Amino acid sequence: MGEGVRETICTSCVHREVCVYKQTYLEYLGACEKMRGDYPDDISFIEKSDPNCIFHKKRSDVAFR
């Protein structure tokens, strides 16, 4: 994974501004990325996906008036 800012599920969550778990999730995500970086890429049987948050609720992309 390249250096820089990356979008997480928190970015599109309705709880983004008030979530009490956001910092913990982001720290856990950082630890997962570090661990993935320590292993070779030829481990094709392990899915390298972000952890899911049970409180995540996708924000609507539609703006109501």
C-alpha positions, -999 to +999 in steps of 0.1 A: +000+000+000+014+034-010+021+062+014-005+090+019-041+095+029-064+066+023-102+064+025-117+041+051-152+030+059-154+058+085-153+083+056-187+072+043-204+064+077-233+084+091-216+082+126-184+097+113-185+129+135-198+113+167-184+077+167-168+066+199-151+037+182-135+056+153-101+061+169-099+024+180-109+012+145-083+034+129-056+022+152-066-014+146-066-008+108-031+007+111-019-024+129-035-047+103-018-027+075+016-030+093+011-068+097+002-072+060+034-053+051+054-078+071+042-108+051+050-116+015+024-109-012+025-145-024+001-157+003-029-158-022-051-179+001-055-151+026-079-122+018-063-089+026-094-068+033-101-041+059-118-051+091-156-045+093-172-023+119-205-036+132-217-001+138-209+012+102-239+026+084-233+040+049-242+076+045-266+083+016-250+098-015-282+117-022-288+152-008-324+158+001-339+194+000 
